[in-house]
Amino acid sequence: MLLLGFVLGLAVSLGLWVWQQIRLNRYFEGVLQPFTSPTGQVALPLVSRLMQAISMAGNQQRDMQQSLQIYQELLDFAPLGYLQIDEENQLLWCNQQAREMLYLQKWQPRQIRLLLELVRSYELDQLIEQTRNCQQPQVRDWIFHPSKENATAMLALKPLALRASTLPLPKGQVGVFLENRQPLLNLHQERDRSFSDLAHELRTPLTSIRLVVETLQNRLDSPLDRWVKHLMQEVDRLINLVQSWLELTQMETHPNMQLNYEVVEVRSLITSVWETLEPIAQRHNLNIAYSFRENIYIRVDKSRMYQVFVNLLDNSIKYSPPHTTIQIDAKMGLTQAVPGISSSSQVVEINIIDCGIGFSQEDLPHLFERFYRGDKSRFRSPRLEGNSTAAIAGSGLGLAIVKQIVTAHRGGIKAMNHPETGGAWIQIHLPKGFPPS
């Protein structure tokens, strides 16, 4: 009986061992299936194939580490800062430019810490969270105020104008590219100061020249007086250019300009502007047409808004062909697409549409930039005066001033081409005003 029990136990043990070997072989065959030959037959013995797979995996890991090292070196050499943030808002890695911009000199590679502990910037933290939630690239400009533990050292740190471009990454991570825009901002400020100083210096000699021209104008007879009149027009144009430049610079230097708000009825305001420009419009048989009710009100600085419509209607008159109509439309609009206006308030949408040649697609994004001169075809009047074509060339500051005034009113403005007339289409959004009781 003992012998029979021993034999049975040995047989069961051998059976279990064989069964385990079969299961182990099947497992390895499944793991190593990608490494078999195209014909489906095993190219190498099982152990050899296993060693080959381990070797290939090791090579792939080394290649990935080498590629990662190369990418990190490239990012370190790049002129832009780069941050990589994980799903818990911890800083995983940043390049040398980012460390310099954000004063992260104490941060070390492989040191994972909360970004907000290292960089006290609510704007950056909010932008990262917004990118993670929307899963869309985002861009934001803001002024970064560096912080240090030493109060004396903080006084020596200057704020920086930064632009962050974020990109959503897998597993909730976010990549952030940083651009230091402070040198460009300093350059623009220096340019503005230089131009302003020059404009101030030009006012006195231009005024003196105008006084001399006025004196000559009263003493010269025809045909010499024609040249003096032309000289007077050019001097006035230079004076207006200098004044416009000074005004635009002041607006940009003090964006929160002092505005004397009052409730204004839209049609009466535009009518008063048109009465000023009507003598010019009548020479070319141009008319104005209103397509809205009279009881639409806006809350604005009346003198500033008068200046806006003078610029816009003057442009429409310049570029409209004879015997056409300039259309004015006003209506209550939605606020979702209007920057700077609360979504809980209503705005008034004002459209100015002419029948001219419109804007080229290349010019549309730049129309409100200072000194921008668009397509030359738009600087030539379609109207013939005498035997020559009169050139219309503005200073390039009118629309820039218009945008500054509208923005100061917490409104919005954009330029388009009207699909029906083919002419210029200027659309303005302004805060609604309530009629006086």
VMD Tcl script that draws the C-alpha trace (Angstrom):
set ca {
  {0.00 0.00 0.00}
  {2.83 2.35 0.79}
  {4.41 1.66 -2.60}
  {1.08 2.22 -4.37}
  {0.60 5.54 -2.55}
  {4.11 6.67 -3.44}
  {3.57 5.84 -7.15}
  {0.22 7.66 -7.23}
  {1.73 10.74 -5.53}
  {4.64 10.76 -7.99}
  {2.25 10.48 -10.95}
  {0.12 13.38 -9.70}
  {3.19 15.55 -9.09}
  {4.55 14.81 -12.59}
  {1.16 15.66 -14.07}
  {1.01 18.99 -12.26}
  {4.56 19.83 -13.33}
  {3.78 19.05 -16.99}
  {0.58 21.11 -16.81}
  {2.45 24.11 -15.38}
  {5.10 23.84 -18.09}
  {2.43 23.83 -20.79}
  {0.75 26.91 -19.27}
  {4.10 28.69 -18.99}
  {4.97 27.97 -22.62}
  {1.59 29.22 -23.80}
  {2.06 32.40 -21.78}
  {5.52 33.06 -23.31}
  {4.17 32.33 -26.80}
  {1.46 34.95 -26.25}
  {3.95 37.51 -24.98}
  {6.43 36.86 -27.78}
  {3.89 36.57 -30.58}
  {4.94 39.95 -32.14}
  {8.48 38.60 -32.50}
  {7.55 35.49 -34.54}
  {8.32 35.27 -38.23}
  {5.72 36.38 -40.85}
  {4.98 32.75 -41.68}
  {3.69 32.19 -38.13}
  {6.48 29.80 -37.20}
  {8.82 30.40 -34.29}
  {12.08 31.83 -35.59}
  {14.13 31.17 -32.45}
  {13.85 28.95 -29.41}
  {11.70 30.28 -26.63}
  {14.48 31.36 -24.28}
  {16.44 33.03 -27.08}
  {13.39 34.97 -28.17}
  {12.75 36.06 -24.59}
  {16.30 37.37 -24.29}
  {15.94 39.15 -27.61}
  {12.70 40.82 -26.46}
  {14.34 41.99 -23.24}
  {17.28 43.38 -25.21}
  {14.97 45.21 -27.67}
  {12.95 46.69 -24.81}
  {16.16 47.90 -23.18}
  {17.31 49.49 -26.46}
  {13.94 51.19 -26.92}
  {14.09 52.57 -23.39}
  {17.59 53.93 -23.97}
  {16.47 55.51 -27.28}
  {13.49 57.15 -25.57}
  {15.68 58.48 -22.77}
  {18.15 59.82 -25.31}
  {15.35 61.50 -27.32}
  {13.92 62.99 -24.12}
  {17.35 64.35 -23.23}
  {17.69 65.90 -26.70}
  {14.26 67.54 -26.47}
  {15.06 68.95 -23.05}
  {18.34 70.37 -24.34}
  {16.49 71.96 -27.28}
  {13.91 73.50 -24.96}
  {16.69 74.76 -22.69}
  {18.30 76.44 -25.71}
  {14.99 77.89 -27.00}
  {14.37 81.66 -26.57}
  {10.94 80.93 -25.03}
  {10.23 79.70 -21.54}
  {8.55 76.31 -21.11}
  {6.76 74.75 -18.15}
  {5.17 71.32 -17.87}
  {2.45 71.00 -15.23}
  {0.85 67.72 -14.10}
  {-2.81 67.06 -13.32}
  {-2.35 68.24 -9.71}
  {-0.81 71.58 -10.76}
  {2.69 70.44 -9.78}
  {5.70 71.65 -11.75}
  {7.28 68.65 -13.48}
  {9.91 70.44 -15.55}
  {10.87 73.88 -16.84}
  {13.67 75.18 -19.03}
  {16.30 77.80 -18.27}
  {14.35 80.67 -19.87}
  {11.32 79.95 -17.69}
  {13.50 79.82 -14.58}
  {14.88 83.27 -15.42}
  {11.49 84.84 -16.26}
  {9.71 83.49 -13.19}
  {12.71 83.66 -10.84}
  {12.79 79.89 -10.23}
  {16.53 79.66 -9.60}
  {15.99 77.54 -6.47}
  {13.99 74.92 -8.36}
  {15.97 71.80 -9.29}
  {15.20 69.14 -11.93}
  {13.25 66.13 -10.59}
  {11.97 68.36 -7.78}
  {8.17 68.20 -7.98}
  {6.36 71.02 -6.15}
  {3.09 72.91 -6.54}
  {3.43 75.65 -9.14}
  {1.62 78.17 -6.92}
  {4.26 77.64 -4.22}
  {6.99 78.58 -6.68}
  {5.23 81.23 -8.78}
  {2.75 83.54 -7.09}
  {0.71 84.34 -10.19}
  {-3.06 83.96 -10.07}
  {-3.28 84.72 -13.82}
  {-0.98 81.83 -14.77}
  {-2.71 79.41 -12.41}
  {-6.13 80.36 -13.76}
  {-4.94 80.00 -17.37}
  {-3.61 76.47 -16.72}
  {-6.88 75.42 -15.08}
  {-8.87 76.90 -17.96}
  {-6.74 75.00 -20.49}
  {-7.24 71.73 -18.61}
  {-11.01 72.22 -18.39}
  {-11.54 73.33 -22.00}
  {-8.92 71.01 -23.53}
  {-8.14 73.83 -25.98}
  {-4.98 75.95 -26.45}
  {-5.20 79.32 -24.68}
  {-3.25 82.59 -24.88}
  {-3.09 85.32 -22.24}
  {-1.08 88.49 -21.60}
  {-0.55 89.81 -18.10}
  {1.87 91.75 -15.92}
  {3.88 89.41 -13.69}
  {5.04 90.79 -10.35}
  {7.91 88.63 -9.02}
  {8.05 87.83 -5.33}
  {10.91 86.98 -3.01}
  {11.18 86.26 0.68}
  {13.59 89.13 1.18}
  {11.65 92.41 1.13}
  {14.74 94.40 0.11}
  {15.33 92.11 -2.87}
  {11.70 92.49 -3.95}
  {12.13 96.24 -4.32}
  {14.82 95.63 -6.94}
  {12.60 93.32 -9.02}
  {10.71 94.92 -11.87}
  {7.35 93.65 -13.19}
  {7.40 91.86 -16.53}
  {4.87 91.86 -19.36}
  {4.46 88.15 -20.15}
  {2.45 86.22 -22.72}
  {1.56 82.58 -21.95}
  {0.47 80.09 -24.63}
  {-0.86 76.87 -23.14}
  {-1.47 73.45 -24.69}
  {-3.41 70.54 -23.13}
  {-1.36 67.32 -22.82}
  {-2.37 63.71 -22.03}
  {-3.25 62.64 -18.47}
  {-4.38 66.12 -17.44}
  {-0.96 67.70 -17.95}
  {-0.53 71.19 -19.45}
  {2.40 72.64 -21.39}
  {3.04 76.38 -21.04}
  {5.19 78.50 -23.37}
  {6.21 81.89 -21.94}
  {7.24 84.94 -23.94}
  {8.85 87.95 -22.28}
  {7.25 90.93 -23.98}
  {8.80 93.54 -21.69}
  {11.66 94.51 -24.07}
  {9.13 95.04 -26.87}
  {6.90 97.05 -24.55}
  {9.87 99.19 -23.47}
  {10.75 99.78 -27.11}
  {7.19 100.89 -27.90}
  {7.12 103.20 -24.90}
  {10.45 104.73 -25.90}
  {9.16 105.21 -29.45}
  {5.98 106.85 -28.17}
  {7.96 109.21 -25.96}
  {10.21 110.17 -28.87}
  {7.28 110.82 -31.19}
  {5.43 112.78 -28.52}
  {8.46 114.96 -27.86}
  {8.84 115.53 -31.59}
  {5.14 116.38 -31.97}
  {5.35 118.91 -29.14}
  {8.37 120.53 -30.75}
  {6.61 120.73 -34.14}
  {3.57 122.60 -32.84}
  {5.36 125.95 -32.39}
  {7.05 126.17 -35.84}
  {3.88 124.97 -37.59}
  {1.83 127.65 -35.88}
  {4.40 130.26 -36.93}
  {4.32 129.02 -40.54}
  {0.53 129.22 -40.56}
  {0.62 132.84 -39.37}
  {3.04 133.71 -42.19}
  {0.82 131.94 -44.75}
  {-2.25 133.83 -43.49}
  {-0.37 137.09 -43.93}
  {0.65 136.18 -47.49}
  {-2.85 135.02 -48.35}
  {-4.25 138.51 -47.85}
  {-1.54 140.20 -49.92}
  {-1.28 138.09 -53.04}
  {-3.53 138.28 -56.08}
  {-4.56 135.56 -58.51}
  {-3.00 133.31 -59.72}
  {-0.37 133.39 -56.97}
  {-2.98 133.12 -54.21}
  {-3.80 129.60 -55.46}
  {-0.38 128.35 -54.29}
  {-0.81 130.04 -50.93}
  {-4.18 128.32 -50.45}
  {-2.57 124.99 -51.23}
  {0.24 125.74 -48.77}
  {-2.36 126.61 -46.11}
  {-4.11 123.26 -46.65}
  {-0.85 121.35 -46.23}
  {0.08 123.27 -43.08}
  {-3.36 122.56 -41.62}
  {-2.96 118.91 -42.48}
  {0.38 118.80 -40.62}
  {-1.13 120.57 -37.61}
  {-4.02 118.08 -37.53}
  {-1.58 115.19 -37.82}
  {0.48 116.45 -34.89}
  {-2.64 117.06 -32.81}
  {-4.00 113.57 -33.62}
  {-0.71 111.97 -32.67}
  {-0.59 113.79 -29.34}
  {-4.20 112.85 -28.63}
  {-3.66 109.17 -29.47}
  {-0.51 109.00 -27.35}
  {-2.34 110.54 -24.41}
  {-5.17 108.01 -24.78}
  {-2.79 105.05 -24.85}
  {-0.75 106.38 -21.95}
  {-3.89 106.91 -19.89}
  {-6.34 104.20 -21.04}
  {-8.73 105.06 -18.19}
  {-9.35 108.51 -19.57}
  {-11.76 110.82 -17.80}
  {-15.12 110.55 -19.54}
  {-18.12 112.77 -18.89}
  {-20.91 110.24 -19.29}
  {-24.39 111.26 -20.31}
  {-27.34 109.59 -22.02}
  {-27.39 110.42 -25.73}
  {-29.96 109.57 -28.39}
  {-28.13 107.85 -31.27}
  {-29.93 109.39 -34.23}
  {-29.65 112.97 -32.99}
  {-25.92 112.51 -32.37}
  {-25.26 111.10 -35.85}
  {-27.48 113.76 -37.44}
  {-25.43 116.52 -35.81}
  {-22.26 114.92 -37.18}
  {-23.77 114.63 -40.66}
  {-24.77 118.32 -40.62}
  {-21.10 119.17 -40.11}
  {-20.00 116.98 -43.02}
  {-22.99 117.59 -45.30}
  {-21.37 120.33 -47.42}
  {-18.66 117.84 -48.44}
  {-21.23 115.09 -49.07}
  {-23.45 117.32 -51.20}
  {-20.61 118.06 -53.63}
  {-20.68 114.36 -54.53}
  {-24.43 113.82 -54.21}
  {-24.15 111.51 -51.21}
  {-27.06 110.87 -48.86}
  {-27.52 109.26 -45.46}
  {-30.32 106.83 -44.57}
  {-31.42 105.69 -41.10}
  {-33.04 102.29 -40.64}
  {-33.89 102.35 -36.94}
  {-36.17 104.00 -34.44}
  {-35.26 107.34 -32.94}
  {-35.55 106.25 -29.29}
  {-32.28 104.28 -28.98}
  {-30.00 105.65 -26.29}
  {-26.35 105.12 -25.36}
  {-24.44 106.20 -22.27}
  {-21.25 107.86 -23.53}
  {-19.09 110.95 -23.43}
  {-20.90 113.00 -26.08}
  {-17.89 114.99 -27.31}
  {-15.72 111.89 -27.61}
  {-18.40 109.92 -29.40}
  {-18.99 112.88 -31.71}
  {-15.32 112.57 -32.67}
  {-15.79 108.85 -33.39}
  {-18.65 109.39 -35.83}
  {-16.92 112.34 -37.50}
  {-13.98 110.06 -38.34}
  {-16.14 107.17 -39.52}
  {-18.59 109.19 -41.61}
  {-15.78 111.25 -43.11}
  {-14.14 108.00 -44.29}
  {-17.45 106.80 -45.75}
  {-17.84 110.07 -47.66}
  {-14.29 109.86 -49.00}
  {-14.64 106.34 -50.38}
  {-18.27 106.33 -51.54}
  {-18.98 106.76 -55.28}
  {-21.31 109.63 -56.30}
  {-25.10 109.28 -56.06}
  {-24.98 106.59 -53.38}
  {-26.32 106.35 -49.84}
  {-24.52 105.75 -46.55}
  {-26.65 103.48 -44.37}
  {-26.86 103.84 -40.59}
  {-28.49 101.11 -38.53}
  {-28.80 100.82 -34.76}
  {-30.39 98.08 -32.66}
  {-30.18 96.40 -29.31}
  {-27.50 93.72 -29.39}
  {-26.23 90.82 -27.29}
  {-23.13 91.18 -25.15}
  {-21.42 87.77 -25.39}
  {-18.98 88.85 -28.10}
  {-18.33 92.34 -26.73}
  {-15.13 92.52 -24.66}
  {-15.21 94.59 -21.51}
  {-19.01 94.65 -21.17}
  {-20.75 92.56 -18.54}
  {-22.91 89.77 -19.91}
  {-25.72 90.94 -17.62}
  {-26.06 94.30 -19.42}
  {-27.37 95.20 -22.86}
  {-25.49 97.05 -25.56}
  {-26.43 99.06 -28.62}
  {-25.11 97.85 -31.98}
  {-24.47 100.62 -34.52}
  {-23.63 99.77 -38.16}
  {-22.21 102.21 -40.72}
  {-22.30 100.84 -44.27}
  {-21.16 102.55 -47.46}
  {-21.12 101.54 -51.13}
  {-17.41 102.04 -51.75}
  {-14.73 99.51 -52.66}
  {-14.46 98.10 -49.14}
  {-11.34 96.70 -47.48}
  {-8.94 94.05 -48.73}
  {-8.75 90.86 -46.66}
  {-5.08 91.57 -45.90}
  {-5.94 94.97 -44.41}
  {-8.85 93.96 -42.19}
  {-6.77 92.69 -39.21}
  {-4.66 95.89 -39.14}
  {-7.13 98.71 -39.84}
  {-7.12 100.03 -36.27}
  {-3.34 100.10 -35.93}
  {-1.66 103.48 -35.84}
  {-0.09 104.70 -39.10}
  {-1.34 101.61 -40.92}
  {-1.87 102.32 -44.61}
  {-3.79 99.63 -46.40}
  {-4.33 98.73 -50.03}
  {-3.30 101.65 -52.25}
  {-6.45 101.23 -54.31}
  {-8.46 102.41 -51.31}
  {-6.39 105.59 -51.11}
  {-7.56 106.67 -54.53}
  {-10.88 108.34 -54.93}
  {-13.27 106.88 -57.50}
  {-14.46 110.43 -58.17}
  {-12.81 112.51 -60.87}
  {-12.11 116.11 -59.97}
  {-11.26 118.06 -63.09}
  {-8.97 116.03 -65.32}
  {-7.16 114.11 -62.58}
  {-7.98 111.51 -60.03}
  {-7.85 112.97 -56.54}
  {-5.83 110.95 -54.10}
  {-7.27 110.39 -50.66}
  {-4.58 109.78 -48.12}
  {-5.30 110.02 -44.43}
  {-2.84 110.20 -41.58}
  {-3.37 106.59 -40.53}
  {-4.39 107.73 -37.04}
  {-8.14 108.27 -37.38}
  {-9.27 104.68 -36.89}
  {-6.69 104.13 -34.15}
  {-8.19 107.09 -32.24}
  {-11.70 105.74 -32.87}
  {-10.79 102.36 -31.36}
  {-9.17 103.96 -28.31}
  {-12.30 106.03 -27.62}
  {-14.66 103.07 -28.08}
  {-12.47 100.86 -25.88}
  {-12.41 103.54 -23.17}
  {-16.23 103.33 -23.18}
  {-15.90 99.57 -22.55}
  {-17.24 98.93 -26.04}
  {-16.07 97.08 -29.12}
  {-15.53 97.89 -32.80}
  {-14.76 95.80 -35.88}
  {-14.45 96.36 -39.61}
  {-15.91 94.17 -42.35}
  {-17.09 94.28 -45.96}
  {-20.84 94.29 -46.38}
  {-22.07 91.30 -48.41}
  {-24.73 93.32 -50.28}
  {-23.14 96.71 -51.01}
  {-19.54 95.45 -51.16}
  {-18.49 98.56 -49.28}
  {-16.97 99.14 -45.86}
  {-19.00 97.98 -42.86}
  {-18.06 99.33 -39.44}
  {-19.87 97.81 -36.46}
  {-19.74 99.39 -32.99}
  {-21.05 98.07 -29.66}
  {-21.64 100.60 -26.87}
  {-23.29 100.41 -23.43}
  {-27.02 101.01 -23.49}
  {-28.38 104.18 -21.94}
  {-31.83 104.66 -20.48}
  {-33.93 107.58 -21.72}
  {-34.15 110.54 -19.37}
  {-37.30 110.55 -17.26}
}
mol new
graphics top color blue
foreach p $ca { graphics top sphere $p radius 0.5 }
foreach p [lrange $ca 0 end-1] q [lrange $ca 1 end] { graphics top cylinder $p $q radius 0.2 }
display resetview
